Amino acid sequence: FSMLPLLIHSSAVSAGARSALLAAQASSPERRVQALKSAARVLHHETGLECRDVLEIVGLDGSTC
């Protein structure tokens, strides 16, 4: 389950993070995982949430931190 669609439209998420999430959503299947990791890094940096949590929020395996 991915929170990606909700995050993209949430005013509580910074414009930079929303932009990274939109880019991940629009990326090709071959580049999607890398783009989601990039978006997770932005969320981690801006929110202070743990790496595992932001990876899971965007729909990736949190055990890869």
N, C-alpha and C positions, 0 to 999 in steps of 0.2 A: 504494500500500500504506500503510495507516495502522496505527500502533502503539497507537491509541486503546484498543482492548479490553484490551491488556496493561497499559497505564499505569493504567487505572481499577482494576485488581485488584492492582497492585504495591504492596507495603508500602514500597518505596524511594521512592515518590512521596508528597509531603506530602498531608495531608487537604485542604488548600485547593485544590491542583492537581487532585486527584481529583474534588473537588466541581465545579470548573469544567469538567472533562472530561465528567462525568456530565451536567451541564447542556447541554453542546454536543451530546452524543449524543441527549438527549431533545428537543432543539429541533426546530422545524419545518424543513422543507427550505429555506424562504425565509430563515430566520435562522441556519442551521447554519454558514455560512462565518464570519459575524461572531462567533458563539459559539466557534468553533474558534480564531479569532484571539485572542479574549479568554483562552481557556485557554492558548494559546501564550505570551501575555504573562506569565501567572502562572508558567508553567514557566521562562521566560527569567529572570524576576526571582528565582525561588527557586533555580535551578540554576546560573545564570551561563553556560549554553550560549548559543551564538550564535543570533541571531534566525532566520537561515536554517535552522539545525538544528532548532529547536523547531517551526517551521512545517512542515518536512518530516516530523517525528515524528508530528504530529497529522494528517498527510495533505493539507497545503496546499502550494502552490507556494512554495518557499523564495526565489525570486528577487524576491518582492514586498516585501522588507524595506526 
